[in-house]
């Protein structure tokens, strides 16, 4: 198992390690949910994910 980290926003323990964009001014790591939420705030609107396989 990977090491555990605490999300800088919600304090949830996570094995994922996402780092926020410089413009977000968030120190530390983010969990998947908070990272996705911040991305949605930074890039508003509807987005389509593309599978490049």
Number of C-alpha atoms within 10 A of each C-alpha: 4 7 8 12 18 17 24 17 14 11 12 14 13 17 14 16 17 17 16 18 13 8 7 11 8 13 13 14 20 26 22 14 12 18 19 13 11 15 14 13 10 12 10 9 7 6 8 5 5 6 5 4 3
